[in-house]
Amino acid sequence: MIDRKHDVKKLVSLLKHHPVVGIIGARQVGKTTLARSFSDHIRSVSFYFDLENPEDLARLADPMLALKGLKGLVVIDEIQRFPGLFPILRVLVDRPKAPACFLVLGSASPELLRQGSESLAGRIIYQELGGFSLDDVGIKNYLRLWLRGGFPRSYLASSDTMSEEWRRGFIQTFLERDLPQLGITIRSTTMHRFWSMISHYHGQIWNASEFGRSFGVADTTVRHYLDLLSSALVVRQLLPWHENIAKRQVKSPKVYIADSGLLHTLLGIKTRSDLERHPKIGASWEGFVIEQVIRWMGFRNEDCFFWATHAGAELDLLVVRGKDRLGFEVKLTSSPHVTPSMRSALSDLKLQRLYVIHSGEETFQLARNIQAVALPRLLEDLKPLR
């Protein structure tokens, strides 16, 4: 059991200001465990409904009757299975001096839970929960986290073999059971093939025409597949940043498998030795580090982009917050150096600072406004914006 203190602290803050908080995240990522830890932390009266439990569903046959008399914290798990609850929650939280606050857990993005966003507009805020992060497991365990990914059962498995076995089972269950529960009716074999293909394009710019030709379908169809996996929070799309400069810029997103462990299973990587010999090791490292930087620094997804020009200049991660701009490059090397691409990004994008995250042991200054940060020192050398 790993205590996710930062996520619990964030929940405490959110529920002070919002009557409904939604924890969203991929299946098996630890939402239920976090909710129970939060309930223990606040030491308040709490009620728990699991909408995958037939008994709890029966208790909610008349949701208004079941919920209106409750006081304290009410946790509703797998909310996507009962979207009709959202209008009921709106009525309950709009009561004068409402006696209860609600924590709802869902295995989908707010876009897929659109009814909740509409019914509870101005009343609900979402906290996205990923797998374990470097902050959770400790920086010394980063290699294990990279290989196995952040899903709790995968990371905590007794061996790499058991971890990989769990991930294979997760992928099968996710495609055959979880996606249909989200209202996605595409055949599981089709989605497995598509997901596997994305793993081979991990860290690359999305090319809808190439995917469409491979599947024999229209560009819009494969784009729909991509958006579905993104909404189920197993794929990350990093949107392109473009502005009015005298260079042709890339305007398609980059795609990543959100969890490095799932990426490795989709690629057939089972051990650290397999990973070190695989041609996608650099892309795997890039996606893993970007995910950890975003989470450690407290960046919002809507503030995160990548940047690239058709002339070859690029930046792995660009964070834009108002007038502030930070750049991040990821290098699987212990001796990074300044490249023309970095100088171009620093100048064209008017970055306050550019960080080069590398796999060595030392953090040092590369050039003016460019700092090389060793991943093993990430939690010490980068200050989170929380």
C-alpha positions, 0 to 999 in steps of 0.5 A: 500500500502506497499512501498518496498524500498529495492527492488526498491533500488536493481532495481536501482543498477541492471539497472545501470550495466545491459541493461535488468533486469528481475523481476521474482516471483509467480503470484500476488506477486507484480511484477507489483506494484514494477515496477510502484513504480520503474518507479515513483522513477527514474522519467524517461520517461517510457513505459509499455506493459502488455502482458495479455492486448490484446491492448498491444499485438496488439501494439507489433504485430511487436515488432522491429518496436514498440520498437526500437524508444523508449527511457528511461525505457521500462517495459514488463509484463508477458514476459513468454507469448511472449518468441519470444521477447527475441531475439528482446531485444538482438538486441535492447540492442546491439545497440551502445549507446542504448537509452532504458533499459528494465525491464521484468516481469515474473511468472516463474524461469529463467530455465523455461524462458530458451530462455531468458537466452540463447538469452540475455546471458551476458545482463540480470540479474534476481531479484527474488521477494517474497511476503512481508517480515519482512523488508516490514511489520515491525517486530511487524507484524510477526505473521500476516505475518506468518499466512497469508503469503506474497502475498500482497492481502492476507496480506492486506485483511480486515480479516483472513477470507477474506485473506484465501478466497483470497488464495483459489481463488489464488490456483484454478486460479494458477492451472487452468489458470497460469500453462497452460500459462507456458506450463504445461499441467498436469491436474489441479486436479493432480497438486492440489493433488500433491501440497496438498501432498507436504504441508503435507511433508513441511520441510521434506526430499523429498522421490520420491518413496513414492510420486510415489507409492501414485500417481501410477507413476514413481519416475521421473514423481513426480520429474518432478511435483516437479520441475514444481512447483519449477519453478513456484516459489511456492515450494522451494527445499533446496538442501542437502550439503554433503562433505567428512566426515566420516558420511553417509549424506542425499543427497535428497532435503528438500521441502517447500511450499514457502509461509506460507499463501499458506501452511496454506490454503493447510493444511486447516488452517484458523485462528491463533487458527487452526495453534496453534493446528495443528501438522505441526505448527513446520514445518510451523514455520521452513519454514517461518523463513528460508524464512525470514532469507534468504531474510533479510540476502541477501543470494543467493538461490545457497548458501543455503543448509540444512545438515543431516546425517543418524545418526540424526545430522542435520542443518536447513539452511547452507549458504556457500559463498566461505570460509565462512560458517554460520549455522541456526537452527529454534526452536519454543520455547522461551528457546532454548538450545544447542543440540548434533546435533548443536555441530556436525554441528558446528564441522563437517561443520567448521561453523564460527557461528551458529544462533538459531532462536527462538520465544522468546523475548531475544537474548543471547549467548548459547555457543561459536560460538552459538547465540540464536536470537529472531525472534522479534529482527531478524532485529536488531541482524542479519546484512544483507549481502547486 
